[in-house]
Amino acid sequence: MARPSSSKSKQGTKSAGTPESGESGGNRDKRKALVERELMEKACILFAEKGYAGTSLTDIADSVGLTRGAIYYYFKNKEALLEALVQEVALMPLKEISEWKLTATGKPSERLKSFVRMRIMAVLQRGIQMRMIEVTEAALPPDLLRRHTEAKRNILSEYRAIIREGILAGEFRPVNDRYAAFGVIGIVNWTNYWFDEDRGASAEDVAEELAELAVQSLLTDESRRGRLNDPNQAIEVIQENLRHLSKLIRGEEKA
């Protein structure tokens, strides 16, 4: 019986899901990036649902139709997959805050509203990633935990800085800025658990309304009156109330 050629033999033992040897470098890199992204997305869902310890590489491989062996071409182990996910979740807020600072203007109340709105949209867009981090936090290696903790501290620091500035400017009540910041963060992060776009309100509507609620909770009585004395801001308040009333009449907001 004729012996198979070496090239055919290699193809026969090639793990499913790894790039073909005949692919050009550019196509191979694109395919690798696409598969890595799919692996990260599926791993994120599995980690969020089953926990890090409860998810095996076989589970992840099955979810994308690869063999377990093929995964090692993209990630050396399960911890490397988790590291890639945490790195992405930890670095994204830092990038968003930096970009937000480039355009953030106005009084502290206006900047706080803008910041809360931006953070709510980010949380809703990355809901499964946020839940994955919460579920896997106890399993994070020290270096990953440090990066994740640093990202959370940066977000907290930004909230506190805006609130302190508002207090000094006389816009916000003289509250404990740390407690107030945690309260606002709670409003932001909790949307990930109850928001359902199928119930009528859009993510943008929810972000706008909760951002206004966060600001209103901190304003002094004088600041509230001042907002109503300003024609432009008074119109904004009236328009917001009309939008809210319209939703109630149409039955879009359900208890």
C-alpha positions in Angstrom: 0.0 0.0 0.0 1.3 3.4 -0.9 2.4 5.6 2.0 0.5 8.9 2.2 2.6 12.0 1.4 3.9 14.0 4.4 1.8 17.1 3.5 -1.4 15.1 3.4 -0.5 13.4 6.7 0.0 16.8 8.3 -3.3 18.0 7.1 -5.0 14.9 8.4 -3.7 15.5 11.9 -4.2 19.3 11.9 -6.5 20.5 14.8 -9.9 21.8 13.6 -10.1 25.6 13.8 -6.4 26.3 13.2 -5.4 28.3 10.1 -4.6 26.4 7.0 -0.9 26.4 5.9 -1.8 27.7 2.5 -3.4 30.9 3.8 -1.6 34.2 3.3 -0.2 36.0 6.3 -2.9 38.7 6.2 -5.8 36.2 6.0 -4.3 34.0 8.6 -4.0 37.0 11.0 -7.6 38.1 10.4 -8.9 34.6 10.9 -6.9 34.2 14.1 -8.2 37.5 15.4 -11.8 36.5 14.6 -11.5 33.1 16.3 -9.9 34.7 19.4 -12.7 37.2 19.6 -15.3 34.4 19.4 -13.5 32.4 22.0 -13.4 35.4 24.3 -17.1 36.1 23.8 -18.1 32.5 24.5 -15.8 32.1 27.4 -17.2 35.3 28.9 -20.7 33.9 28.8 -19.7 30.6 30.2 -17.7 32.2 33.0 -20.6 34.4 33.9 -23.1 31.5 33.9 -21.0 28.7 35.4 -18.1 30.5 37.1 -14.4 30.2 36.3 -13.9 26.9 38.1 -17.0 25.4 36.7 -16.0 26.1 33.1 -13.5 23.8 31.3 -11.6 24.4 28.1 -13.7 21.6 26.6 -16.8 23.6 27.4 -15.4 26.6 25.6 -14.2 24.6 22.7 -17.6 23.0 22.3 -19.3 26.3 22.3 -17.4 27.5 19.2 -17.2 24.1 17.4 -13.4 23.6 18.0 -11.5 20.7 19.4 -9.9 21.3 22.8 -6.5 21.0 21.2 -7.3 23.8 18.7 -7.8 26.3 21.5 -4.1 26.1 22.4 -3.2 27.8 19.1 -5.1 30.9 20.3 -4.7 30.8 24.1 -2.1 28.8 26.1 -4.6 27.9 28.8 -7.9 28.9 30.5 -6.1 31.5 32.7 -4.8 33.3 29.5 -8.4 33.5 28.3 -9.5 35.0 31.6 -6.6 37.4 31.5 -7.5 38.7 28.0 -11.1 39.3 29.2 -10.2 41.1 32.4 -7.6 43.1 30.6 -10.2 44.3 28.1 -12.8 45.1 30.8 -10.2 46.9 33.0 -8.7 49.0 30.3 -11.9 50.0 28.5 -13.2 52.3 31.2 -9.8 54.1 31.4 -10.0 54.7 27.7 -13.6 55.9 27.9 -12.8 58.3 30.8 -9.8 59.7 28.9 -12.0 60.4 25.9 -14.8 61.8 28.0 -12.4 64.3 29.6 -11.5 65.7 26.2 -15.1 67.0 25.7 -16.5 67.3 29.2 -17.3 71.0 29.9 -19.7 73.0 32.0 -20.6 73.1 35.7 -19.9 70.1 37.9 -23.6 69.2 37.7 -23.5 69.1 33.9 -20.3 67.1 33.9 -21.6 64.6 36.5 -24.7 64.1 34.4 -22.6 63.5 31.3 -20.3 61.1 33.1 -23.1 59.1 34.6 -24.8 58.9 31.2 -21.6 57.7 29.6 -21.0 55.1 32.3 -24.6 53.7 32.2 -24.3 53.2 28.4 -21.0 51.5 28.9 -22.4 49.1 31.5 -25.4 48.2 29.4 -23.3 47.6 26.3 -20.9 45.3 28.3 -23.5 43.7 30.6 -22.3 40.1 30.3 -18.6 41.2 30.8 -19.6 43.0 34.0 -21.4 39.9 35.3 -18.4 37.7 34.3 -16.0 39.9 36.3 -18.2 39.7 39.4 -18.5 35.9 39.2 -14.8 35.3 38.6 -13.3 38.1 40.8 -12.4 35.6 43.6 -10.5 33.4 41.1 -8.4 36.3 39.6 -4.7 35.9 40.0 -3.0 38.7 42.0 -1.8 40.7 39.0 -5.2 40.6 37.3 -7.0 41.4 40.5 -4.7 44.4 41.0 -5.5 45.7 37.5 -9.2 45.2 37.9 -9.1 47.0 41.3 -7.1 49.8 39.9 -9.7 50.3 37.1 -12.5 50.5 39.7 -10.6 53.0 41.8 -10.0 55.2 38.8 -13.8 55.3 38.2 -14.5 56.0 41.9 -11.9 58.8 41.9 -13.5 60.5 38.9 -16.9 60.5 40.6 -15.4 61.9 43.8 -13.5 64.6 42.0 -16.6 65.9 40.3 -18.7 65.7 43.4 -16.1 67.5 45.5 -15.9 70.2 42.9 -19.7 70.6 42.9 -19.6 70.9 46.7 -16.9 73.6 46.6 -18.8 75.5 43.9 -22.0 75.4 46.0 -23.9 73.4 43.5 -24.0 70.2 45.6 -24.9 69.7 49.2 -21.9 69.2 51.6 -22.2 65.4 51.6 -19.5 62.8 52.1 -18.1 62.6 48.5 -17.0 59.0 48.9 -20.5 57.8 50.1 -22.1 59.9 47.4 -19.9 58.4 44.7 -20.6 54.9 45.8 -24.3 55.7 45.7 -24.1 56.9 42.1 -22.0 53.9 41.1 -24.7 51.7 42.6 -27.3 53.4 40.4 -25.1 52.9 37.3 -24.1 49.3 37.9 -27.5 48.1 39.0 -29.0 48.9 35.6 -27.2 45.9 34.3 -29.5 43.6 36.3 -32.9 45.2 35.7 -32.8 47.0 32.3 -34.9 45.3 29.6 -35.1 47.1 26.3 -38.2 45.0 25.4 -40.2 46.8 28.0 -40.3 50.0 26.0 -37.6 52.4 27.2 -34.3 52.6 25.3 -30.9 52.5 26.9 -30.4 56.1 26.0 -33.7 57.1 27.7 -32.7 55.2 30.9 -29.2 56.6 30.9 -30.6 60.2 30.5 -33.2 59.8 33.3 -30.9 58.1 35.8 -28.2 60.6 35.2 -30.6 63.4 35.9 -31.8 61.5 39.1 -28.2 61.2 40.3 -27.6 64.9 39.8 -30.8 65.9 41.5 -30.0 63.8 44.5 -26.9 66.0 45.2 -28.1 69.5 44.2 -28.7 72.1 46.9 -32.1 73.7 47.1 -30.6 76.9 45.7 -29.2 75.1 42.7 -32.5 73.5 42.0 -34.2 76.9 42.0 -31.4 78.3 40.0 -31.9 75.7 37.3 -35.6 76.6 37.0 -34.8 80.3 36.9 -32.5 79.7 33.9 -34.8 79.6 30.8 -32.8 77.0 28.9 -32.6 74.6 31.8 -36.2 75.2 32.7 -37.2 74.2 29.2 -35.0 71.0 29.5 -36.8 70.1 32.8 -40.2 70.7 31.2 -39.3 68.6 28.1 -38.0 65.8 30.3 -41.3 65.8 32.3 -43.3 65.7 29.1 -41.3 62.8 27.7 -41.8 60.9 31.0 -45.6 61.7 31.0 -45.8 60.6 27.3 -44.3 57.2 28.1 -46.7 56.7 31.0 -49.7 57.5 28.8 -48.5 55.1 26.1 -47.9 52.4 28.7 -44.3 52.0 27.7 -43.0 52.1 31.3 -44.3 49.1 33.3 -43.8 48.4 37.0 
